[in-house]
Amino acid sequence: MAKDKKQPRPKAETPKGFRDYFGAEVTGRKAMLDQIAEVYHRYGFDALESSAVETVEALGKFLPDVDRPNEGVFAWQEDAEGDKPGDWLALRYDLTAPLARVFAQHRNDLPTPYRRYAMGPVWRNEKPGPGRFRQFYQCDADTVGSASVAADAEICSMLSDTLEAVGIPRGDYIVRVNNRKVLNGVMEVAGVLNPAQPDQFAAERGIVLRAIDKLDRLGPEGVRALLGEGRKDESGDFTGGAGLRDSQADVIMAFMDAKRSTGRETVARLHELVTGSSTGAEGVNELETIAALLATQGYGSDRIEVDPSVVRGLGYYTGPVFEAELTFEIRDEKGRPRQFGSVAGGGRYDDLVKRFTGQEVPATGISIGVDRLLAALHAKGRIATDAIGPVVVTVMDRDRMADYQAMVAELRNAGIRAEVYLGNPKNFGNQLKYADRRNSPVAVIEGAEEKTAGVVQIKDLVLGAKIAASASHEEWKSQPAQFEVPRAEMVREIRRILAGER
């Protein structure tokens, strides 16, 4: 009789495109999100925690088809093999689409405008790469139901305050503002947008948008080539261009070069470029109003500036767009200096809720890339890479566990993070090794002799590590890292160590 094959053991590995987060990473992220939430709350925004699962129909952007039902999202069909298959469901891919569904569903119960912020993981079924994961955190704030550009200006000021609250000082960031209407006006002047027939020249406009977005990488000459017949890269691959005439390309290039030394001069130049386009003029006027509203609140061009080069996501937005860029330098993996770059983006989107209600509902908002902002704070030294662990109470006599638990309870009641060593206490050295791995600042020792004498031994592990690394024998003797105190003074002495007073 053949033996049954043994089932192979599952591999202990994270799925491709996902990762695990440990102690310091989780607590650092939570601390940063708490700081952000405090700013959002101060601005009058309410928290919203929507479902992590939405119907694919509600998400809208990615609809399942026969061949690729999971395109872009992680999706499944309820009761797929039953007589009456149910809805297609998916993990949310951002926090904006769920907001549109929530507002449409609960609009009769919500105040208008509705101001909400949301924080949480999102999932994308896309090819992972270095630093690109299929699950990541987003942190959003949006105002739904207000067409006033004052709402856009408020998002910009709130973003500026948020960056400073988490530890990015002025001079290390800039919030840049542009307007989709301005670019539409430029397209109209250039002859690649006909307001009477919006679908005309759609392919050319798509190429123009992608070309503008590549300015930093390709430079003006590369963009100019893409606006014309096309461009051949260093490998010989050819990318077709928009086929614009030189006079048309001149208008687009002038737009990308419209930024001046002051916001007022930039706005004046934009007015010149959109002459003849009512849409473009409306967009420039909105930028002018936003700048004026921000200036009255003390947000000058050192924090928030009008910048026509902001084009990312312009196909999605209907009005003002914003981007927060960190301007300080870091070193890449090859040691080369480079600027950190964008950590947040957003803008006005007036068509999203309309999918549910049939009526246009104005909305504007911002999304912060949590992981990138955390990386920036690490680069600035604003977040410790190693969080301080708990005080460890060692176990010298396993029959006296109640005494050790009483010590821990006393420390916890005093607001000190603490734990009893719960491994095998036979080898005391292993207990101290455990405390080191936990990054513990202090170990508490009470053997039978200490118990009888009414004292405890306190071992300052941080000081001990410093002494072991650099101090001479005489220095080690003059400032020992382990000392004895009365049992009643244990909490006070540990507090002194944690406060750096010893």
N, C-alpha and C positions, 0 to 999 in steps of 0.2 A: 504494500500500500504506500503510495507516494506521500511524502511528508508535506504538510501545508507550508507554503512559503511564508517566511517571516515578513511582516510589514516593515518597510524601511522606516527608520526614525526620521521625523521631520527635521529639516535644516533650521538651525537657530540663526536666522538672518532676516533682516528687514526686507520687505518687498522693494523692488527696484524703484527708485525715485522717492523713497520715503526715508525717514531717519528718526532716531530716538533722541529725546532731550533729557538731560540729567540735571540734578540739583541746582547748581549755580545758574545754568542756562534758564531753567524754568523760573526761579525766583527773580533773576535779573529782568526777564521779560515781564513778569507780573508787576514788579516795581515800576517799570517804565510805563506799562499800560495804566497803572493806577495814577501816575502823574498826568498822563494824557487825559484820562477820564476826569480828573479834577479840573483841568482847563475847560474841557467841553461842558462840564456841569456848570462851571462858573458863567459860561456864555448862555446858559439857559437850555441846553440840549438834554433830552431825556435818553436814558439807556433803552435799547431794544435788543432782545435776544430772540431771533427768529429760528425756525426749524433748520437743522442742517440738511434736511432732505426737502426738495421741491419737486413738483411735477415738471417734466421736461418741457411741457407746453408753457408753464409759467416762466421757466428760464428763457425760453424763446430763442436764444442765440444758437443753440445746438439742438436740432430736431433729429430724432432717430430715423434711420432709413433701413432698408432691408439688409444692405451689405455692411453698414457700419453703425449699428445702433448705439455704440458708445463713443461716437466721435466727439472729442473735446471734453466730455464729462464721463463720470462713472455712473452708468445708468443700468436699470434693470426694469423688467415689466412684471407687475403684480400678476400672480396666477398665470404665468405665461403659457403653461401647458394645460390649463383648464379649458372648459367649454366656453367660458366668457373671459378672455384675458382682460386684465385691468389696465390702469394707467401706467405709462412709463414714468418712473421716478429716477431722480439723480441727486447725488451730493451737490450742494451749491458750489458754483465755480467763482462767485464773488458775493459781496454783501449788498450790491445795488439792486440786482434783479429781485431778491427777496423783499427788499424795501418797497419796490414798486407793487409787488403782490400784496404786501401787508397794508399799504396805504389804500389800494383799491378795495381790498376786502373789508377794512375797518374804517373807511373814510367818514362814515356817519357818526362814529364814536370818537374820532381823533380831532384835536384842534387843527385848524388851518390858519396859517402855515403850521406844518408838523415838523418839529426839529428833533432829530434823533441821532444818536451815535451807536455804533455797534463794533464789537471786537470779537474775533474768533477765527478758527481755521476755515480754509476753503480748499477745494480739491479740483485738480485739472488733470484730465487724462491726456497728457501730452508727453512728448519724448523728454525725459530728464537729461540734465547735463550738469557740468560743474557749477555748483551753487544754485542750480535750478531744480526744485523739488515738486513733486505732485501734490504735496500738502504743505501749506504755508499759512501764516497768519496775516490778516488784514485788520486795519483799524480805520473805520469810516465815520464821517459826520456829514449829514445832509439836511437841507431845508427843502421841504416839499410843499408847494402851493403858493410860492411867492415869486412874482415876475420882476420884482425890484432888484436893480443891480446893487442895492445896499446889502442884499443877502450875499451876493458874490464878494463884495468888499469885506463883509464880516467873516466869511470863510478864510479869506487871505490873512486878516489880522489874527484870527484864531490859530491858524497854522503857524504864523510867526511866533505867537506867544507859546504855542506848544513846543516848538523846537527849543526855545530858550528855557522852558520849564524842565525839559529832560536833560539839559546840560550842553546844548549847542549854543555857544555865545554869538553875539552879533559880530559880524565880520567873517564868521565861518559858514554862513548860509545866506541865500537870497531866495525870496519867493518871486517868481517871474510870472507875469500876467500877459495874456494875449486874448484874441477874440476870433472865433470862427467866422463871424460876419465880416471881419476885416479881410481875411483871406478870400472869402467868397467875393468881396468887392474887388479885390485884386484880380481874381480869376475872371470876373466879369469884364474889367478893363482890358485884360489880356486877351479876351475873346475866346475863353474856354469854359464859360458859364453863361447860359442863356436863361434868365429868370422865367421867361415864358415857357421854356421847355427844359426843365431841370435835368432830364435824363440825357439830353444832348451833350456830347463831349465827356460823358462819364468816364470812359476808359482813359482819356487824356488827363483828366483831373486826378485820377488814381495814380498815374505815373508821376505827375507833378508833385502830389503829396508825398509819395515815397521818396522822390528825389530830394525834396526839401528836408525830409527827416534824416537824410544821409549827409547833410552838410558837414558835420563835425568829422565824419570819417573820410569823405571823398574830397572835401574842399570845394571852393567855388567852381573850379574848372570841371571837376567830375560831375557836379550838379548841372552845370551848363550843358554838358554833353548829353545827360539824360533828358534834359528839356528839349533837346534837338533830336538828332537821328539815333543817338544811343551811345553806349560806352563799352569799350573793350578793356577788361581788367588785366592785371599782370599775368594771369594764367592763360590769357587768350580768349576767355569766355566773353561773349558779347551779350549785352543787355539792351534790348530795344528801348528807344526813347519815346517821348510824347509827340515828337514831330512838329514842335512849335517853330514858327518863323522867328528870326532874330529879334524883330520888334516885340513879339509876344514874350520871348524869353527875357528880354531886357526888363520888362515890367516885373516879372517874377524875381529876377535877380535883385532889382532895386528894392523890392519888398524885404528880401532877406538881409539887405544891407541898410535897413531903415533905422536901426537903433542909433540914437545920438547920445551925447554926454548927459543930457537931462531928459526927464520924462516929458516935459513940455515940448522940447525940440523933437522928440520922437513922435509925439502925437501930431505935431504940425506936419512932419514929413509924411506920416500915414494919411493925413487929410489930403495931401497933394497926390498921393498914389491912387486913392480911390475916387478921385474927382470923376463925377458922372455916374457913380453907383450909389443909389440910396441905401442899399444894404450895407455897403462898406462904410458910408458916412455914419450910419446908425451904430455900427460896431466901434468906430473910433470915438464917437461921442460917449459910448458906454465905458470905454477905457478911461476917457478923460474924467468921467464922473466917479469911477472907482478910485482913481488916483486922488481926486479932491476929497472924497469921503475919508480915505485912509490918512491923508495929510492932516486933516482936522483932528485926528485921534493920535497924532504923533508918529505915524508909520511912514517914514520917509523912504527915499530911494536906496538908503543903505540897508533896508530890510525887505522892501517890496518895490519892484520896478516893472514898468511896461517894457516888454521885450518881444518883438515880432518873431523871434526865432523859435518860440515855443510852438511846436506843431504836433507833438505826439498826441495821438488819440483824437485829432481834429475831426475825423470822420464820424466819431461817436457823439461829439458835442454840438450844441446849437448856438452857443454864445461865448461868454468869457471862459477861458481855460487857465489853469494855474499849474505851476510846477515848483516844487521846493528843491533847490540844488545846494548841496554842501560844497563849499569852495576850498576847503583845506586839502592839502596834499597827503597822500598815503603812498606806500610802496607796494607795487604789485608783486606777484610770485617770483619775478625775475629781478626784483630790487629796483625797478625803474619808478621814478616819481610820476604820479598821476592824480588828478582830482578825484574826489570820492564820487561825485555825481548826484543824480536824483534820488530822493527818498520818499517823495510824495507827489501825487498828481490828481487833478480833478477838473471840474468845470461845470457848466450849465448844460443840462440835458432835459429838454422839454417834451420829449416824445415817448419816454419809457412807460409811464403810467397809462398813456393813451391806449396801449395795447389791450388793457383790461377794461377801460371805461368808455373808450371811443371819444373821449374828450381830452384835449390837451391840458396837461397839468404841469406847470413850470416847476423845475427842481434844479438845485445846484448842490455840489458837495465835493468832498475831498477824500482820498484814500491814502493812508500812510503804509508804506512797506515796512512792516514791523521788523523783519529779519535784517533788512538793510540798515534801518535806523539803529538797531542794536549793534550791528557791526561797526557803525560809525561811532557809537558811544564807547565801544571797546577800543577803537583806534585812538580816541581822544583821552582814554584812561578814565572815563566817567563811570565805568562799571567794572567792578573787580571780577577777574576771571575765576578766582577761587573764593567762594563764599565761606564765611566763618562757620565752622561746624558746632555741634553741641558740646557742652561740658560733659565729660565722661566720668561717671562714678565707677571705679573699678571694684571687682569682687574678690576680696581676700579670703573669705570664708563663705562657701555656698550655703551653709546652714543659717547665715544671717542676712538672707536676701531681703527680709522685711526691713532691716535697718537701712540697707542701701536704697530701697524704694522710698523710704521716708526721707532720706537726703534729697533724692531727685524731686520728690513732691515739694519739698521746702524750696528748692531752687526754682522750680517751675512757678510756684505761687509767688515768687519774688520777680517773675518776669524774665527769668534766665532760661535759655534753651538748654535742656539737659537730658541725659539718658543713662540707664544702668547698662553695663556691659552684659549682654545676654548670651555670649558664646561660651565655650568651655573655659572656665576660669583657671584651669590647672596650671597653665603657663602664663605667668604675669607679663612676661615680655610681649607675648602676643596681644595682650590687652592694650599695651602702649602702642604697638604697631597699628592696632585697630584705630586708636585715637588719632594717630598720625594720618591714616588714610581718610578719616572723617574730617580732617583739617580742624581738629578740636583745639581750642585755645588753652584748656585747663583739664587736668585729670585729678580726681579726688581719690585719696587712698586712706582706708581705715582698716587696719588689721586688728588682731586681738589686743595687742599692746596699746594701740591708739585708743581703742574702745575703752579699755580699763582706765587709761589716763584722761579720758574725756577730751581728746584732741583728734585732729585729722591732719594728714599730710596733703598739701596742695602743690601740684606740679605745674608750673607755668611752661607750657609746651612751646609757645612762641618764643619766649626768652631763651628757653633751653636750646632751641634750634639755632638761634643767633649765636649763642655762646659756643656751641659745638662747631659752628662754621668758622668763627674768626677770633674768639677771645683766647688770651693766654691763660695758663694755669692759675696765675695770681688773680686775674680778672674773674675767672670762674669761681675761685674761692671767695672773692669779695662780694659777689652778687649771685648766690646760688639760685637756681631756678626752682628748687624744691624747698619748701619750708613748712614748719609746723605751726598750727594755730589752734586755739580752743574751738571745740566743736560748735559752740554758740556763735563764734565769729566767722564761720565758714562762708556764709552768704556775703557778708560785708567785704571780706578779703577777695572773693572771686569778683565781686562788682568792681573793686579797685583795679584788678588786673584787666578786666574787660574795658574799663574806661581809660586804660593807659596811665594810671596814677601810681603805679608801683615801679 
